[in-house]
Amino acid sequence: MDKKRLIYAGIFILVCVGLGYLLYRVFFAKEKISLKPKQEPTTMPTATLPSAKEGVQPSVVPTKPAQLPTAPAIKKPTVKPTPAKIPSYPITQLAETRVSGIKTDKTGMPRFYSQIDGKFYRVDKNGQVQEMSDKVFYNVQKVTWSPANNESIIEYPDGSNIYYDFDTKKQVSLPKHWEEFSFSSTGDKIASKSMGLSPENRWLITSDPQGKSISLIEPMGEYAGQVAVDWSPNKQIVATSRTGEPLGADREEVLFVGLNKENFKSTIVEGRGFESQWSPDGKKILYSVYSERSNFKPELWVVNAEGDSIGTGRKMLNLNTWSTKCAFASGRFIYCAVPTTLQTGAAFAPALADSTPDMIYKIDTETGLKTELKIEEEHTIGNIYIGGNGKQLFFTDKNQSGLFSLPI
């Protein structure tokens, strides 16, 4: 019995020891599950900056400052500006024959002489060319039209002159020694030069269109070549004369001749070769001159030419062309044909520009503003005329036969 008790007691002790060991492992030894020994962490040595030597600045590599990323620039859509459309002016050929003696009538439509068949024609408001008379006038040299009536003074190469009324068919011969005619604005008078054989018999005269009621205005003597017969629209002035005081090589004094020996003021022009035309109201004169300053090319000027204002408001228009290639549309605006190029000395020999195409400008004589009219064809323009109630420009071409027009 004692032996059994000892065995049971030994088994009991073993069981208690086993249970105790299990309790210890569960509750007190959780951190030691790993069978490998726990290693201490390796300590890295502390880095130190190298010390600068005495007197030597440390070398520092510059670094770019950090930048935040930027959004790409938003491109605006490219919009090409639409160029302003410059109007182009169509040209119409009204007549194909060689023409001369062109002048607009009181309705603003042109009249002209045909050098081919010797007849006179006019253009109606529809652009149709009509005979003014069935009479033939052979070899006419020059035609001067009345601004008020269908009357003209017709000059021939042999010096013969006739007055002709296209409405009544009346014809009157005028003295052969009369030349350079000009009608008054009302058509009731003409002015001309009476060129006697001797200088003392050379006079500026007026008469009626048929050569009656003659009046002697001023003696011209040896200076007839410096007088230009050109009756002003307001009938105050009958001619201009380049016989003023001498002012040097590049200046002239131009005198204004009245009907009753009026003592009109003169005007000074900066150049020579004075050629002029009146504004429709007779208040201004457009003229061209040349000088060394312009390389002897013609220059356009405008000046007041009425009463006490004569000689005032003189203005250079900065265009190199002749006054004969211009026309007044009103007292303020003019249209001019201007050669694209001009050689030095062209004023001495205008034929140098006969093969040069022209540009056409509208000029404001008060402000000097110029506007080019883009024409559809090239032309070397002879003379310009404004008509059609100021809405049409008529012209001739030096290298082409015919009469041309364009709307303005």
RAMOLIN-V564567 format. One record per helix or strand of 3 or more residues. SS is the DSSP state (A for helix, B for strand). FROM is the first residue (numbers start at 0). LEN is the number of residues. Records with the same first field share a line. If there is no record, write none. Layout:
SS=FROM-LEN ; FROM-LEN
This chain:
A=1-26 ; 198-3 ; 220-6 ; 291-3 ; 306-3 ; 322-3 ; 349-4
B=90-5 ; 98-6 ; 109-5 ; 119-4 ; 128-3 ; 139-6 ; 150-6 ; 160-5 ; 170-4 ; 177-6 ; 189-6 ; 201-6 ; 214-5 ; 226-3 ; 236-5 ; 251-7 ; 266-3 ; 271-7 ; 283-7 ; 298-6 ; 325-3 ; 332-7 ; 357-7 ; 369-6 ; 380-7 ; 391-6 ; 402-5
